[in-house]
Amino acid sequence: MRRKRRQRTCSTLLEGLPNELLAQIFSYLNGVDAIYAFSCLNNRFKCLLIETCELFDFKSISKLKFDLVLQHQNTKRWKSLRISDDEHTPGHTEYVCQVYSLSNDFPQLQSLVLLHLHSQKMCTVLSQLSSLKTLVSLTIKSLCREIMPPLDLPNLKKLVFGACSHIDWIKNFSQLESVEYTIENCHWFIINDLPWPSTLTHLRIIFHYEECWSIIQRSLFHLSLLNTLEIYQIQRATMPPNGQIWETLIRSSLPLLKIFKFYFNFKYSLQSPYQMDEAVASFSTPFYILENKWFIRCDISDRGCALLYSLPFPFETYTALQGNNIKTISTFLDDYNNDFYTNIFSNVTTLEVLYKSSEPDENFHSNGLINLTIHNDFDSIKWIHVLNKLQHLEMHFLTAMPPNNFLHILKNAPHLRSLVTEKRILQIATEHWNNISICDHLSCKIISLKLCGRHARTQYINKHATQQIIRIFSSKCQHLSLCIQSSDNTIGFILENMPQLQSLHVNIYGKIKSLIDMTWLQKEQTIFNSSNCIILSNGDDHYFWLGKHQSYKNLKCVK
């Protein structure tokens, strides 16, 4: 009785808020979350949601939820939209394009994020972009000059994109103020000039190959309005960076630059230690330290590898260096501002550990890492104090994860929800599915499971392993990706026995393969058909985006 009274009081307080205040609150929320939090209350809230929700991020959404949101919302009022064709929402973009037109159904769109688009749908989407005259921000990946149509987006101010080096088309966006560009592998070896609009005030470039250095530096000469510059090199270079070159360029061409962030990954010769001294010294001049207060830190491994970066650490991913003796050099004195120094890794969300000998930096204790990628043996005792917010864990080819180590991670990572690993690694870590404590933790935590690996044939699971995966993960798992030996009965068995699934990806191995389509699905006699499932096939890979199933009973109030 007391609990009911408390619930009634909270409901009354919420309903007592004026419409203007509720509208302001809803305008800041992801429309998907707001609809599922408030649509069931009463008609007043339903109407408010339709009138005020403008931001819609459909990341990892089920087909059922997507259909229900679109059924009851007025897309002509939307200001922000994110759709994706990743493994969690396969066929999403094609489904949207079949039902909606960007130009007719989203006339007020100001921000658009398009991720993981399949090449056959890229042209269709790109051809509609010019109609979005109100678009201010656009995020899109895997572009290539060969498929870029002429675009006219008169109000576009921010562009986040990944593409090959052929970006002549960016000249059409002469009013851009912010660009975030990832140089992708496609045609990377053909280095062209990067024709940035002279209006840029913020530029972020992520690249892999050191051959890009000179072309990037040359492209900055005419950006006199630039206020923020971010440069990140992912692949290890053979030569250290030169701070003097950057100083000369900034002094001569970038008079308004206030923020300079960089991350350089490189090798050095153990026989020539002066290389490191010269690199650090080039970023230690009065120009950096006194005039701009741009401080650096350099992490040096005894294995001939080094990272040189601006402070605080500017990149979202930190790759721990191999070595038993990691030396650090910094131009920032930690007694000058202790809070600043102890939070130098506050931007890091992903930790990548390549070697067992890697150890955590003493300043990682204050950081909120949510992603961990392991490529080798991993001593969880060393790192566990920085993993209490861990949400996503990846264990790759050479990872050795004994059960006691794995259990230690599971017990100390209460927010863990996503697991990517090889079948062999998971079998060993769970003592071939027999460790009750580990299996219970996995059952209670994991929402997304992906079994993959370097050698595809070793990842295919048999009927027994399929049964064990269903036994352990069926209660919570919403996204499943795995390799199977045959489609006969296996896919249908998974669909019928994992009621929380929103997406399924299977790679089928074998000389004789069934055609995976709606006709095949009908023969499997599952609860899925063309009304609540989309199937997308690409060679041996088959993706299912799922709608109504057992969890539907919890969502029917949205109708």
C-alpha positions in Angstrom: 0.0 0.0 0.0 2.8 2.4 0.9 4.6 1.7 -2.4 1.4 2.4 -4.4 0.9 5.7 -2.5 4.5 6.7 -3.3 4.0 5.9 -7.0 0.8 7.9 -7.1 2.5 10.9 -5.4 5.4 10.8 -8.0 2.9 10.6 -10.8 0.9 13.5 -9.5 4.1 15.7 -9.1 5.0 14.9 -12.7 1.6 15.6 -14.1 1.5 18.8 -12.1 4.3 20.4 -14.2 3.2 22.9 -16.8 3.3 22.0 -20.5 5.9 24.6 -21.2 8.4 23.0 -18.7 7.6 19.5 -19.9 8.1 20.6 -23.5 11.5 22.1 -22.7 12.6 18.8 -20.9 11.4 16.6 -23.9 13.3 18.9 -26.4 16.6 17.9 -24.8 15.9 14.1 -24.7 16.4 11.5 -27.3 12.9 11.2 -28.7 13.0 7.4 -28.6 13.8 7.3 -24.9 11.2 10.0 -24.1 8.4 8.1 -26.0 9.1 4.9 -24.1 9.3 6.6 -20.8 6.2 8.7 -21.0 3.9 7.6 -23.8 2.0 5.2 -21.6 0.9 7.8 -19.0 -2.0 9.6 -20.7 -3.1 11.4 -23.8 -1.7 14.7 -22.7 1.9 13.3 -22.6 1.4 11.6 -26.0 0.4 14.9 -27.6 3.3 16.7 -25.9 5.8 14.1 -27.2 4.5 14.5 -30.8 4.7 18.3 -30.6 8.1 18.7 -28.8 10.4 15.7 -29.5 12.8 16.8 -32.1 16.0 14.7 -31.6 15.8 11.0 -32.6 18.8 8.6 -32.3 17.9 5.1 -33.5 21.1 3.4 -32.5 20.6 -0.3 -31.6 16.8 0.0 -31.8 14.6 -3.0 -32.5 12.4 -3.0 -35.6 9.3 -3.0 -33.4 10.3 0.1 -31.5 11.3 1.9 -34.7 7.9 1.1 -36.3 6.0 2.3 -33.2 8.0 5.5 -32.9 7.5 6.4 -36.6 3.8 5.4 -36.5 2.9 7.9 -33.8 5.3 10.8 -34.5 5.3 13.7 -36.9 8.6 13.5 -38.7 8.1 16.9 -40.3 8.9 18.5 -37.0 12.2 16.6 -36.4 15.4 18.6 -36.1 17.9 15.7 -35.6 18.0 12.2 -36.9 20.5 9.3 -36.6 20.2 6.0 -38.6 22.7 3.2 -39.1 23.1 0.0 -40.9 25.4 -1.6 -38.3 25.0 -5.2 -37.1 22.4 -4.1 -34.6 20.1 -2.4 -37.2 20.8 -4.2 -40.5 18.8 -2.9 -43.4 17.7 0.1 -41.4 18.6 2.7 -44.0 16.9 0.8 -46.9 13.8 0.4 -44.7 13.7 4.1 -44.0 14.2 5.0 -47.7 11.4 2.7 -48.8 8.9 4.4 -46.5 10.2 7.9 -46.2 11.7 10.7 -48.3 14.3 12.9 -46.7 13.1 15.9 -48.6 9.3 15.4 -48.0 9.2 13.8 -44.6 12.0 15.6 -42.8 11.9 19.2 -44.1 13.1 20.8 -40.9 16.1 18.5 -40.3 19.2 20.4 -39.0 21.4 17.4 -38.0 21.7 14.1 -39.8 24.0 11.2 -38.9 24.3 8.3 -41.4 26.6 5.4 -40.3 27.6 2.1 -41.9 25.6 2.6 -45.1 25.9 -0.2 -47.6 27.4 1.0 -50.9 24.2 0.2 -52.9 22.2 2.5 -50.7 24.8 5.3 -50.4 23.9 6.8 -53.8 20.2 6.8 -53.0 20.7 8.7 -49.8 23.3 11.1 -51.2 21.0 12.0 -54.0 18.4 13.3 -51.5 20.8 15.3 -49.4 20.6 18.5 -51.5 16.9 18.8 -50.7 17.7 19.3 -47.0 18.2 23.0 -47.2 18.0 23.5 -43.4 20.8 21.0 -42.7 23.5 22.5 -40.4 25.4 19.3 -39.3 26.1 16.2 -41.4 27.9 13.0 -40.3 28.5 10.3 -42.9 31.2 7.7 -43.4 32.9 5.7 -46.2 32.5 8.4 -48.9 34.3 8.2 -52.2 34.6 10.7 -55.1 33.3 8.1 -57.5 29.8 8.1 -55.9 29.6 11.7 -54.8 26.8 13.6 -56.6 26.8 17.5 -56.8 25.6 18.7 -53.4 24.2 22.1 -52.5 23.7 22.5 -48.7 23.7 26.3 -48.2 23.4 26.2 -44.4 25.8 23.3 -43.6 28.3 24.4 -40.9 29.6 21.1 -39.6 30.7 18.0 -41.6 32.0 14.8 -39.9 33.0 12.2 -42.5 35.3 9.4 -43.5 36.6 9.2 -47.1 39.5 8.5 -49.4 41.8 11.4 -50.1 39.7 12.5 -53.2 37.6 15.1 -51.6 37.4 17.8 -54.3 33.6 17.8 -53.7 34.1 19.5 -50.4 34.7 22.8 -52.3 30.9 23.0 -52.7 30.5 23.6 -49.0 32.2 27.0 -49.0 30.4 28.0 -45.7 31.7 25.2 -43.5 33.1 26.1 -40.1 33.9 22.7 -38.6 35.3 19.6 -40.3 36.2 16.2 -38.7 37.8 14.0 -41.4 39.0 10.4 -41.2 41.2 9.4 -44.1 40.1 5.9 -45.0 42.1 3.2 -46.8 40.2 3.6 -50.0 42.7 5.2 -52.5 44.9 6.4 -49.6 48.0 5.9 -51.7 46.9 8.5 -54.2 47.5 11.7 -52.2 45.7 14.8 -53.5 45.5 18.3 -52.1 42.9 18.7 -49.4 40.9 21.7 -50.5 39.5 23.0 -47.2 37.1 25.9 -47.3 38.9 29.0 -46.0 36.0 29.6 -43.6 37.0 26.7 -41.2 37.5 27.5 -37.6 37.7 23.9 -36.4 39.5 21.0 -38.1 40.1 17.5 -36.9 42.0 14.9 -39.0 42.5 11.3 -38.2 44.9 9.3 -40.4 47.0 6.2 -40.5 49.9 6.6 -42.8 52.8 9.0 -42.3 52.9 9.7 -46.0 49.9 11.9 -45.2 51.9 14.3 -43.0 53.1 16.6 -45.7 49.8 16.8 -47.5 48.0 17.6 -44.3 50.4 20.4 -43.4 50.3 21.9 -46.8 46.5 22.0 -46.7 46.5 24.3 -43.7 48.4 27.2 -45.2 45.3 29.2 -46.2 43.2 28.5 -43.0 43.8 31.9 -41.4 40.5 31.7 -39.4 41.3 28.3 -37.8 40.8 28.4 -34.0 41.1 24.7 -33.2 43.3 22.1 -34.9 43.4 18.4 -34.0 45.8 15.9 -35.6 45.7 12.2 -34.8 48.0 9.6 -36.3 46.9 6.0 -35.6 49.5 3.8 -37.4 53.0 3.8 -35.9 55.3 6.0 -38.0 59.0 5.4 -38.6 60.1 8.9 -37.7 59.3 11.1 -34.7 57.2 14.2 -35.2 58.8 17.6 -35.5 57.4 20.4 -33.4 59.4 23.0 -35.1 57.7 22.4 -38.4 54.3 22.8 -36.7 55.5 26.0 -35.0 56.6 27.6 -38.2 53.3 26.7 -39.9 51.2 28.1 -37.1 53.2 31.3 -36.8 53.0 32.0 -40.5 49.5 30.8 -41.5 47.3 30.2 -38.4 47.3 33.5 -36.4 44.0 32.8 -34.6 44.8 29.2 -33.4 44.1 28.8 -29.7 43.7 25.0 -29.3 46.2 22.6 -30.8 45.6 18.9 -30.0 47.7 16.1 -31.4 48.6 12.4 -31.0 51.6 10.9 -32.7 52.5 7.2 -32.6 56.0 6.4 -33.8 59.1 4.2 -33.5 62.6 5.3 -32.5 66.0 3.7 -32.6 67.2 2.3 -29.3 70.7 3.0 -30.6 69.9 6.6 -31.2 68.3 8.0 -28.0 69.0 11.6 -29.2 65.9 11.1 -31.5 63.6 11.2 -28.6 65.4 14.2 -27.0 65.1 16.1 -30.3 61.4 15.3 -30.7 60.5 16.4 -27.2 62.7 19.5 -27.4 60.9 20.6 -30.6 57.7 20.7 -28.7 59.3 22.4 -25.7 60.1 25.9 -27.1 58.8 29.1 -25.6 56.2 29.2 -28.4 54.5 26.0 -27.0 55.1 26.4 -23.2 55.1 30.2 -22.6 53.1 31.8 -25.4 50.3 29.2 -25.8 50.6 26.9 -22.8 50.5 23.9 -25.0 52.0 21.2 -22.9 53.0 17.7 -24.1 53.8 14.3 -22.7 55.8 11.6 -24.3 55.5 7.9 -23.2 58.6 5.9 -24.2 58.8 2.1 -24.2 62.0 0.1 -23.8 60.9 -1.8 -27.0 61.5 1.2 -29.3 57.9 2.6 -29.4 56.7 6.0 -28.2 53.6 8.2 -28.0 53.8 11.9 -28.1 50.6 13.8 -27.4 49.2 17.1 -26.1 47.8 17.4 -22.6 45.3 16.3 -21.6 45.4 13.1 -23.6 43.4 14.2 -26.7 42.2 11.0 -28.2 39.3 8.7 -27.2 41.5 5.5 -27.5 44.6 4.9 -25.5 46.9 2.0 -26.6 49.1 0.9 -23.7 52.7 0.5 -24.7 54.6 -2.7 -24.5 57.6 -2.9 -22.1 58.7 -3.5 -18.5 60.1 0.0 -18.2 57.9 2.8 -19.6 59.5 6.2 -19.3 57.5 9.4 -19.4 58.6 13.0 -20.2 56.3 16.0 -19.8 56.7 19.7 -20.3 54.0 20.2 -17.7 55.0 20.5 -14.1 52.6 18.5 -12.0 53.0 20.8 -9.0 51.7 23.7 -11.1 48.1 22.4 -11.3 47.6 19.0 -9.7 44.0 18.7 -10.8 44.9 19.1 -14.4 47.7 16.5 -14.3 45.7 13.9 -12.5 42.9 14.2 -15.1 45.1 14.0 -18.2 43.3 10.8 -19.3 39.8 12.1 -18.8 39.0 12.0 -22.5 39.9 8.3 -22.9 36.9 6.0 -23.2 38.7 3.0 -24.9 41.8 1.2 -23.6 43.7 -1.1 -25.9 46.1 -3.6 -24.4 48.5 -5.3 -26.9 50.9 -6.9 -24.5 50.9 -8.6 -21.1 53.8 -6.5 -20.0 51.7 -3.4 -20.3 50.8 -1.7 -17.1 48.3 1.1 -16.3 49.5 4.7 -15.9 49.2 6.0 -12.4 46.8 8.7 -13.6 44.2 6.3 -15.0 42.6 5.9 -11.6 40.4 9.0 -12.2 39.3 8.0 -15.7 36.0 6.4 -16.8 37.0 3.8 -19.3 34.0 2.1 -20.9 35.7 0.0 -23.6 38.5 -2.5 -23.2 40.3 -4.3 -26.1 42.8 -7.1 -25.3 45.1 -8.6 -27.9 47.2 -10.8 -25.6 47.5 -12.1 -22.1 45.8 -9.7 -19.6 46.5 -9.4 -16.0 43.2 -8.1 -14.6 44.6 -7.5 -11.2 46.8 -4.7 -12.5 44.0 -3.0 -14.4 40.9 -3.7 -12.4 40.8 -0.4 -10.5 40.2 1.5 -13.8 37.5 -0.9 -15.2 34.7 -0.3 -12.7 32.7 1.5 -15.5 33.5 -1.0 -18.2 30.6 -1.6 -20.7 32.3 -3.3 -23.6 35.0 -6.0 -23.7 36.8 -7.4 -26.7 39.2 -10.3 -26.5 41.2 -11.0 -29.7 43.2 -13.8 -31.4 46.2 -14.2 -29.0 44.2 -13.4 -25.8 44.6 -16.0 -23.0 41.8 -15.6 -20.5 41.9 -18.2 -17.7 38.6 -18.6 -15.8 39.8 -17.0 -12.6 41.0 -13.9 -14.5 37.7 -13.7 -16.4 35.6 -14.0 -13.3 37.6 -11.3 -11.6 36.7 -8.9 -14.5 33.0 -9.9 -14.4 32.8 -9.4 -10.7 34.4 -5.9 -10.8 32.6 -4.6 -14.0 29.0 -4.2 -12.9 28.1 -2.2 -16.1 29.5 -4.7 -18.6 26.9 -5.2 -21.4 28.8 -6.1 -24.6 31.3 -8.9 -25.3 33.3 -9.6 -28.5 35.5 -12.6 -28.6 36.6 -15.8 -30.3 34.7 -19.0 -29.6 37.9 -20.7 -28.3 38.6 -17.9 -25.9 35.1 -17.9 -24.4 35.1 -21.7 -24.1 38.3 -21.7 -22.1 37.2 -18.7 -20.0 33.9 -20.5 -19.1 35.6 -23.9 -18.7 33.7 -25.1 -21.7 30.4 -23.6 -20.5 30.7 -25.4 -17.1 31.7 -22.6 -14.7 28.4 -21.8 -13.0 29.6 -18.5 -11.5 31.0 -17.2 -14.8 27.9 -18.3 -16.8 25.6 -16.7 -14.3 27.5 -13.3 -14.6 27.3 -13.5 -18.4 23.6 -14.4 -18.3 22.8 -11.4 -16.1 25.0 -8.8 -17.9 25.5 -9.4 -21.6 23.1 -7.7 -23.9 25.3 -7.9 -27.0 27.5 -11.0 -27.9 29.7 -11.3 -31.0 31.8 -14.5 -31.6 34.3 -13.7 -34.3 38.0 -14.2 -35.1 40.9 -13.9 -37.5 40.4 -17.4 -38.9 36.7 -17.7 -39.8 36.6 -21.5 -40.0 37.7 -22.0 -36.4 34.7 -19.9 -35.2 31.9 -22.0 -36.5 29.9 -23.5 -33.7 28.1 -26.9 -33.6 24.7 -27.7 -32.3 26.0 -28.4 -28.7 27.7 -25.0 -28.6 24.6 -23.3 -29.9 22.5 -24.9 -27.1 25.0 -23.6 -24.5 25.0 -20.1 -25.9 21.2 -20.1 -25.8 21.2 -21.5 -22.3 23.6 -18.8 -21.0 22.6 -15.7 -23.0 18.9 -16.0 -23.8 17.6 -14.1 -20.8 19.2 -10.7 -21.7 20.9 -10.9 -25.1 19.4 -8.5 -27.6 22.2 -8.6 -30.3 23.9 -11.9 -31.4 26.6 -12.5 -34.0 28.1 -15.9 -34.6 29.2 -18.4 -37.2 27.3 -21.6 -37.8 28.0 -24.8 -39.8 24.5 -25.1 -41.3 21.4 -23.0 -41.5 19.2 -26.1 -41.2 17.1 -25.7 -38.0 19.9 -23.7 -36.3 18.7 -20.1 -37.1 15.1 -21.0 -36.4 16.2 -22.6 -33.1 18.0 -19.4 -32.1 15.1 -17.2 -33.1 12.6 -19.3 -31.1 14.7 -19.6 -28.0 16.2 -16.1 -27.6 13.1 -14.0 -26.9 15.0 -10.7 -26.3 16.8 -10.7 -29.7 16.5 -7.5 -31.7 19.2 -8.4 -34.2 20.9 -11.6 -35.4 24.0 -12.0 -37.6 25.0 -15.4 -38.8 27.9 -16.4 -41.1 27.2 -19.8 -42.6 30.0 -22.2 -43.5 29.6 -25.0 -45.9 29.5 -25.9 -49.6 25.8 -26.4 -49.6 23.9 -23.3 -48.5 20.2 -22.4 -48.3 18.9 -19.2 -49.8 18.2 -17.1 -46.8 15.1 -15.1 -47.6 11.5 -14.7 -46.5 10.4 -17.9 -48.2 13.1 -19.8 -46.3 12.1 -18.0 -43.0 8.5 -19.1 -43.5 9.6 -22.7 -43.8 11.4 -22.4 -40.5 8.0 -21.8 -38.9 9.2 -19.2 -36.4 7.2 -16.2 -35.2 8.9 -14.0 -37.7 7.8 -13.0 -41.2 7.9 -10.1 -43.6 5.9 -7.9 -41.2 8.3 -8.1 -38.2 11.7 -9.1 -39.8 14.1 -7.7 -42.3 16.7 -10.0 -43.8 19.9 -8.6 -45.4 22.4 -11.0 -47.0 25.9 -10.4 -48.2 27.7 -13.6 -49.4 27.9 -15.9 -46.4 26.8 -13.2 -44.0 23.1 -12.9 -43.1 21.6 -10.2 -41.0 18.2 -10.2 -39.3 16.6 -7.1 -37.9 13.8 -8.3 -35.7 10.5 -6.8 -34.6 7.6 -8.2 -32.6 8.5 -11.2 -30.4 8.0 -12.1 -26.7 9.1 -8.7 -25.4 6.2 -7.1 -27.4 3.9 -7.5 -24.4 5.9 -4.8 -22.6 5.6 -2.3 -25.4 1.9 -2.6 -26.4 1.0 0.5 -24.4 2.8 2.7 -26.9 0.1 2.0 -29.5 
